[in-house]
Every structure is written in structure tokens, then in C-alpha cells.
Amino acid sequence: MNNKKKIKKMETLLEKLTILYCDSVEILETDDNDASKAISIAESSVQDEIEWLRKAIEIDNQSEQGVD
């Protein structure tokens, strides 16, 4: 799977995590709980991965331009 497809899938995952986070806050009536904190950490990890994949695409594009 190429990095662009991975980014799209990770963005979908991030959207689902955000919904879960909002649901957790609504159910527990606070964002100061273990579930919300864990989901928030997962969101951050997914965001970091998306950023890494975007940088990898940028590096690949620069490498391709340097070859030509």
C-alpha cells in the first residue's frame, strides 16, 4: 500500500477516534477520565504517524525530482 493510501486510512481512523473521544466525554460527563485520556493519546499517535507519512511522501518527491 502506498503512503497516500495509508494517510487516507489513518485519517479515517483519526476521525473514528475523535468520535470515540467525544462519546467518552459525553457518557462520563468529563474529559478527565482514563478512557478519554487513552483515546487522546491514540489520536496523538495517529496524528504523528500521518505527519511522518506526509514527510516520507515529500522526501520521495524530492528524490524523484533530483533524479531527473
Number of C-alpha atoms within 10 A of each C-alpha: 5 8 15 14 10 15 19 12 13 17 16 12 16 19 13 13 17 17 13 16 21 16 13 19 17 11 10 12 11 11 16 10 12 10 15 20 15 12 18 17 12 17 19 13 13 18 17 12 16 21 13 14 18 16 13 14 15 12 12 12 11 11 11 10 9 8 6 5
